[in-house]
């Protein structure tokens, strides 16, 4: 599994408060000779204190939609998973408050659930070129 960071530093008013959104692209490789399917995915961002902050998958932004599950993965091929990630910002936090509390370089934990409730977890670090 390989990741490509495509962070977008937008924020918006939300019924639950101000939220930060980030667009993320992930290439999922199936090295098996059998097909598989991704039934769901969870994302976490690493904070400076070492804890993991859960991120929600947001349906769409600017007419760019997040992936819909299940995502079929043919044998011996890759597929693209593209999602808008959403994080509710703490009350009173300024626009860049969320990003300043995350690890540097940025680390994401991706947990995918496949057929048979099999879990695949991968840690991804933001490449130097996209910081």
WONORQUI-V390374 format. One record per pair of residues at least 4 apart in sequence whose C-alpha atoms are under 6 Angstrom apart, sorted by the first residue. I is the first residue (numbers start at 0). J is the second residue. If there is no record, write none. Layout:
BEGIN
i->I j->J
i->I j->J
END
This chain:
BEGIN
i->0 j->27
i->0 j->28
i->1 j->26
i->2 j->25
i->2 j->26
i->3 j->24
i->3 j->25
i->4 j->23
i->5 j->22
i->5 j->23
i->6 j->21
i->6 j->22
i->7 j->21
i->7 j->22
i->9 j->19
i->9 j->20
i->10 j->18
i->10 j->19
i->11 j->17
i->11 j->18
i->12 j->16
i->12 j->17
i->13 j->17
i->17 j->88
i->18 j->86
i->18 j->87
i->18 j->88
i->19 j->85
i->19 j->86
i->20 j->84
i->20 j->85
i->21 j->83
i->21 j->84
i->22 j->82
i->22 j->83
i->23 j->81
i->23 j->82
i->24 j->80
i->24 j->81
i->25 j->79
i->25 j->80
i->26 j->78
i->26 j->79
i->27 j->77
i->27 j->78
i->28 j->76
i->28 j->77
i->29 j->74
i->29 j->75
i->29 j->76
i->30 j->75
i->31 j->74
i->31 j->75
i->32 j->74
i->32 j->75
i->33 j->74
i->34 j->72
i->34 j->73
i->34 j->74
i->35 j->72
i->36 j->70
i->36 j->71
i->36 j->72
i->36 j->113
i->36 j->114
i->37 j->69
i->37 j->70
i->37 j->112
i->37 j->113
i->38 j->68
i->38 j->69
i->38 j->112
i->38 j->113
i->39 j->111
i->39 j->112
i->40 j->110
i->40 j->111
i->41 j->109
i->41 j->110
i->42 j->54
i->42 j->108
i->42 j->109
i->43 j->51
i->43 j->52
i->43 j->53
i->43 j->54
i->43 j->107
i->43 j->108
i->44 j->51
i->44 j->52
i->44 j->106
i->44 j->107
i->45 j->50
i->45 j->51
i->45 j->101
i->45 j->102
i->45 j->106
i->46 j->50
i->46 j->100
i->46 j->101
i->46 j->102
i->47 j->100
i->47 j->101
i->47 j->102
i->54 j->84
i->54 j->85
i->54 j->86
i->55 j->84
i->55 j->85
i->56 j->83
i->56 j->84
i->57 j->83
i->57 j->84
i->57 j->85
i->58 j->64
i->58 j->65
i->59 j->63
i->59 j->64
i->59 j->65
i->65 j->81
i->65 j->82
i->65 j->83
i->66 j->81
i->66 j->82
i->92 j->96
i->104 j->125
i->105 j->124
i->105 j->125
i->106 j->123
i->106 j->124
i->107 j->122
i->107 j->123
i->108 j->121
i->108 j->122
i->109 j->120
i->109 j->121
i->110 j->119
i->110 j->120
i->111 j->118
i->111 j->119
i->112 j->116
i->112 j->117
i->112 j->118
i->113 j->117
END
